[in-house]
Amino acid sequence: MERYWNIIQDSFSGYWNYLLNEITRPGLNNYFYWLIGLSLLVWFLEIAIPWRKAQSIIRKDFWLDGFYMFFNFFLFSLIGFNALSNVGVALFNDFLGLFGITNLVAIEISSWPGWFQLLTLFIISDFIQWNVHRMLHRVPWLWEFHKLHHSVKEMGFAAHLRFHWMETIVYKSIQYIPLTMIGFGIQNFIVVHIFTILMGHLNHANLNWSYGALKYILNNPKMHIWHHAKDWPAEHPYGTNYGLTLSIWDYLFRTAYIPESGRDIELGFKGDEVYPTTFVKQVLYPSTKTKEK
């Protein structure tokens, strides 16, 4: 038990030092300033070439979504997720140790070229996330958490990171084992992170882009707007267009849906008129809704 307590203490102090270093020491590998820089870039594009020209530059819930960006990427880990995940990994490894398993690596790719390792990580991660995203729509209790992301009423880049902290736990937990079984030989995956953040910002942005023929491979604003449509088609009762960065999964598994221009469709979900509008009430919503029932 003392070992786990030490992990918790080290996790809090370690992440605090990491965050201070991110804020005070800008650099090429600095995730904090990459997030700010990419956000400003995509916001500038929204201002310069907006798809919905009548939409305000400071759109509905702009500042709320901005807070969610920093909460979900930094503050949540500082509050406890980093410690929880480190303890979870230790418990899982100790459990495997009971059966004599000390290494989960099933595929050793450290000898592969660095670019191919990154590409492999990206494709596998995106496919796992696509499946988790579908699950968030199809499993009722998970949908109650995912409603937060679908409470966006006007799309903009920062809507990308408006999601409930429980989603982080679900995504990371499900990703952990398959990614651990692959022996990636490089430690710095910031290139993949930066690319996925940029694509997520663009997919939610007020932009009229679809990347030409690449739309069948890469998710885009004209496709993702239909994922946020308030009314889903009868043939897709749980939603459509689940792709995060890649759209190819939706085309392969027939969940792609772009019937027409979605520029002016209503966003949200059935019953969103009574959904909370403040951060605290939104993150507490699944539990408070259960109590109301």
C-alpha positions as CSV (number, residue, x, y, z in Angstrom):
1,M,0.0,0.0,0.0
2,E,2.9,2.4,0.8
3,R,4.1,1.9,-2.8
4,Y,0.8,3.1,-4.3
5,W,0.8,6.0,-1.9
6,N,4.2,7.0,-3.1
7,I,3.1,6.7,-6.7
8,I,0.2,9.1,-5.9
9,Q,2.5,11.6,-4.3
10,D,5.1,11.4,-7.1
11,S,2.3,11.8,-9.7
12,F,1.0,15.0,-8.2
13,S,4.5,16.6,-7.7
14,G,5.7,15.3,-11.1
15,Y,2.7,16.6,-13.0
16,W,2.9,20.0,-11.2
17,N,6.5,20.3,-12.2
18,Y,5.7,19.3,-15.7
19,L,3.0,21.9,-16.0
20,L,5.2,24.6,-14.6
21,N,7.9,23.7,-17.1
22,E,5.3,23.7,-19.9
23,I,4.2,27.3,-19.0
24,T,7.5,28.8,-18.2
25,R,9.7,27.2,-20.9
26,P,8.3,27.5,-24.4
27,G,9.9,25.1,-26.9
28,L,9.3,22.9,-29.9
29,N,8.2,20.0,-27.7
30,N,6.0,22.3,-25.5
31,Y,2.4,20.9,-25.7
32,F,0.9,23.8,-23.8
33,Y,2.0,26.5,-26.4
34,W,1.3,24.2,-29.3
35,L,-2.3,24.0,-28.1
36,I,-2.5,27.8,-27.9
37,G,-0.8,28.4,-31.2
38,L,-3.0,25.9,-33.1
39,S,-6.1,27.3,-31.5
40,L,-5.2,30.9,-32.5
41,L,-4.4,29.7,-36.1
42,V,-7.7,27.9,-36.6
43,W,-9.6,30.8,-35.0
44,F,-7.9,33.2,-37.4
45,L,-9.1,31.0,-40.3
46,E,-12.6,31.0,-38.9
47,I,-12.5,34.8,-38.8
48,A,-10.9,35.2,-42.3
49,I,-13.0,32.6,-44.2
50,P,-16.1,31.6,-42.1
51,W,-18.6,29.1,-43.5
52,R,-21.4,30.5,-41.5
53,K,-20.8,34.2,-42.0
54,A,-23.6,35.3,-39.7
55,Q,-22.0,33.4,-36.8
56,S,-20.3,35.7,-34.3
57,I,-16.5,35.6,-33.9
58,I,-17.1,35.1,-30.2
59,R,-19.7,32.5,-30.7
60,K,-22.1,31.0,-28.2
61,D,-20.2,29.3,-25.3
62,F,-16.8,30.4,-26.8
63,W,-15.3,31.1,-23.4
64,L,-16.8,28.0,-21.8
65,D,-15.2,25.8,-24.5
66,G,-11.9,27.6,-24.1
67,F,-12.0,26.6,-20.4
68,Y,-12.8,23.0,-21.3
69,M,-9.7,22.9,-23.5
70,F,-7.3,23.7,-20.7
71,F,-9.3,21.8,-18.1
72,N,-9.4,18.5,-20.0
73,F,-5.8,18.8,-21.2
74,F,-4.0,20.1,-18.1
75,L,-6.1,20.8,-15.0
76,F,-7.9,17.4,-14.9
77,S,-4.5,15.7,-14.8
78,L,-3.3,18.1,-12.1
79,I,-6.4,17.4,-10.0
80,G,-6.0,13.7,-10.1
81,F,-6.1,11.9,-13.4
82,N,-2.4,11.5,-13.7
83,A,-2.1,10.0,-10.2
84,L,-5.2,7.7,-10.9
85,S,-3.8,6.5,-14.2
86,N,-0.3,5.8,-12.7
87,V,-1.8,3.8,-9.8
88,G,-4.1,2.0,-12.3
89,V,-1.1,1.0,-14.4
90,A,0.8,-0.2,-11.3
91,L,-2.2,-2.3,-10.1
92,F,-2.7,-3.8,-13.6
93,N,1.0,-4.7,-13.8
94,D,1.0,-6.2,-10.3
95,F,-2.1,-8.2,-11.3
96,L,-0.3,-9.6,-14.3
97,G,2.6,-10.4,-12.1
98,L,0.5,-12.8,-10.2
99,F,0.4,-15.0,-13.3
100,G,4.1,-14.5,-14.1
101,I,3.5,-12.0,-16.9
102,T,6.0,-9.2,-16.8
103,N,5.9,-7.9,-20.3
104,L,2.8,-7.4,-22.4
105,V,4.7,-6.5,-25.6
106,A,3.5,-8.8,-28.4
107,I,4.8,-6.9,-31.4
108,E,8.3,-5.3,-31.2
109,I,8.6,-2.4,-33.6
110,S,11.5,-0.5,-32.1
111,S,13.6,-1.4,-35.1
112,W,11.2,0.1,-37.5
113,P,11.9,3.6,-39.0
114,G,10.6,6.3,-36.6
115,W,8.1,7.7,-39.2
116,F,6.6,4.2,-39.6
117,Q,6.3,3.8,-35.8
118,L,4.4,7.1,-35.6
119,L,2.2,6.2,-38.5
120,T,1.4,2.8,-36.9
121,L,0.6,4.4,-33.6
122,F,-1.6,7.0,-35.3
123,I,-3.7,4.5,-37.3
124,I,-4.2,2.1,-34.5
125,S,-5.0,4.8,-32.0
126,D,-7.5,6.4,-34.3
127,F,-9.3,3.1,-35.0
128,I,-9.6,2.4,-31.3
129,Q,-10.9,5.9,-30.7
130,W,-13.4,5.5,-33.5
131,N,-14.8,2.3,-31.8
132,V,-14.9,4.0,-28.4
133,H,-16.7,6.9,-29.9
134,R,-19.4,4.6,-31.3
135,M,-19.6,3.0,-27.9
136,L,-20.2,6.4,-26.3
137,H,-23.3,6.7,-28.5
138,R,-24.6,3.2,-28.2
139,V,-24.2,2.5,-24.4
140,P,-26.9,4.5,-22.5
141,W,-24.9,5.4,-19.4
142,L,-21.9,6.5,-21.5
143,W,-24.1,8.6,-23.7
144,E,-25.1,10.6,-20.6
145,F,-21.5,11.7,-20.4
146,H,-21.0,12.2,-24.1
147,K,-24.1,14.5,-24.2
148,L,-21.8,17.2,-23.0
149,H,-19.9,17.2,-26.3
150,H,-23.1,17.3,-28.2
151,S,-24.5,20.2,-26.2
152,V,-22.6,22.5,-28.6
153,K,-25.1,24.7,-30.4
154,E,-22.7,26.7,-32.5
155,M,-19.6,25.0,-33.9
156,G,-16.1,26.4,-33.5
157,F,-12.6,25.1,-33.1
158,A,-12.8,25.0,-29.2
159,A,-15.9,22.8,-29.3
160,H,-13.4,20.0,-30.1
161,L,-12.3,19.8,-26.5
162,R,-15.7,20.3,-24.8
163,F,-16.2,16.8,-23.3
164,H,-16.7,15.2,-19.9
165,W,-13.6,14.1,-18.0
166,M,-15.1,10.6,-17.8
167,E,-14.5,10.2,-21.5
168,T,-10.7,10.6,-20.9
169,I,-10.8,7.7,-18.5
170,V,-12.8,5.6,-20.9
171,Y,-10.6,6.3,-23.9
172,K,-7.3,5.9,-22.1
173,S,-8.4,2.7,-20.3
174,I,-9.5,1.0,-23.5
175,Q,-6.4,2.2,-25.4
176,Y,-3.9,1.1,-22.8
177,I,-3.7,-2.7,-23.4
178,P,-3.6,-2.8,-27.2
179,L,-1.1,0.1,-27.4
180,T,1.0,-1.5,-24.6
181,M,1.2,-4.7,-26.5
182,I,3.0,-2.9,-29.3
183,G,6.6,-2.1,-28.4
184,F,7.0,1.4,-29.7
185,G,10.7,2.3,-29.6
186,I,10.4,6.1,-29.6
187,Q,9.3,8.1,-26.6
188,N,8.3,11.4,-28.2
189,F,4.8,11.2,-29.9
190,I,4.2,14.9,-29.9
191,V,4.0,14.9,-33.7
192,V,1.0,12.6,-33.6
193,H,-0.6,14.6,-30.8
194,I,-0.1,17.9,-32.6
195,F,-1.6,16.6,-35.8
196,T,-4.7,15.1,-34.1
197,I,-5.3,18.3,-32.2
198,L,-5.0,20.4,-35.4
199,M,-7.4,18.0,-37.2
200,G,-9.9,18.1,-34.3
201,H,-9.9,21.9,-34.2
202,L,-10.4,22.0,-38.0
203,N,-13.2,19.4,-37.9
204,H,-15.2,21.5,-35.4
205,A,-14.3,24.9,-36.9
206,N,-16.6,27.2,-38.8
207,L,-14.9,26.4,-42.1
208,N,-16.1,25.1,-45.4
209,W,-13.4,22.5,-46.0
210,S,-13.5,18.9,-47.2
211,Y,-10.0,18.3,-48.6
212,G,-11.1,17.1,-52.1
213,A,-10.6,13.4,-52.6
214,L,-8.9,13.2,-49.2
215,K,-12.3,13.6,-47.6
216,Y,-12.6,9.8,-47.8
217,I,-9.6,9.5,-45.6
218,L,-9.6,12.6,-43.4
219,N,-12.4,13.9,-41.3
220,N,-13.5,17.4,-42.1
221,P,-15.9,20.2,-41.0
222,K,-18.5,19.4,-43.7
223,M,-18.6,15.8,-42.6
224,H,-18.3,16.3,-38.8
225,I,-21.1,18.9,-38.7
226,W,-23.6,16.0,-39.4
227,H,-22.2,14.2,-36.4
228,H,-23.5,17.1,-34.3
229,A,-26.9,17.3,-36.0
230,K,-29.8,17.3,-33.5
231,D,-31.8,15.0,-35.7
232,W,-30.2,11.7,-36.8
233,P,-31.6,9.8,-39.8
234,A,-33.7,6.7,-39.1
235,E,-31.1,4.4,-40.6
236,H,-28.5,5.7,-38.1
237,P,-30.4,5.9,-34.8
238,Y,-27.2,6.2,-32.7
239,G,-25.5,8.9,-34.9
240,T,-23.1,9.1,-37.8
241,N,-19.6,10.1,-38.7
242,Y,-17.8,8.9,-35.7
243,G,-14.3,9.5,-37.1
244,L,-12.0,11.7,-35.0
245,T,-9.1,12.3,-37.4
246,L,-9.7,9.7,-40.1
247,S,-13.0,9.4,-41.9
248,I,-12.1,6.2,-43.7
249,W,-13.5,4.1,-40.9
250,D,-17.0,5.6,-41.4
251,Y,-16.9,4.9,-45.1
252,L,-15.6,1.3,-44.5
253,F,-18.2,0.5,-41.9
254,R,-21.0,2.4,-43.5
255,T,-21.6,5.0,-40.8
256,A,-20.7,8.0,-43.1
257,Y,-23.6,10.4,-43.7
258,I,-23.5,13.7,-45.6
259,P,-26.8,14.1,-47.4
260,E,-26.3,17.8,-48.2
261,S,-24.6,20.9,-47.0
262,G,-24.9,21.0,-43.2
263,R,-24.1,24.6,-42.8
264,D,-27.3,25.7,-41.2
265,I,-28.6,22.5,-39.6
266,E,-29.6,22.6,-35.9
267,L,-27.0,21.2,-33.6
268,G,-27.5,19.4,-30.2
269,F,-29.5,16.4,-29.1
270,K,-33.1,15.6,-28.2
271,G,-33.9,17.3,-24.9
272,D,-30.9,19.6,-24.9
273,E,-33.2,22.6,-24.1
274,V,-33.0,21.5,-20.4
275,Y,-29.3,20.6,-20.4
276,P,-27.2,22.6,-18.0
277,T,-25.2,25.6,-19.3
278,T,-22.5,26.0,-16.7
279,F,-19.3,24.0,-16.3
280,V,-20.0,22.7,-12.8
281,K,-23.6,21.6,-13.6
282,Q,-22.5,20.0,-16.9
283,V,-19.7,17.8,-15.3
284,L,-22.2,16.8,-12.5
285,Y,-25.1,16.2,-14.9
286,P,-24.9,12.4,-15.2
287,S,-25.0,11.9,-11.5
288,T,-27.6,14.7,-10.9
289,K,-29.8,13.3,-13.7
290,T,-29.7,9.8,-12.1
291,K,-30.8,11.3,-8.8
292,E,-33.6,13.1,-10.4
293,K,-34.9,9.9,-11.9
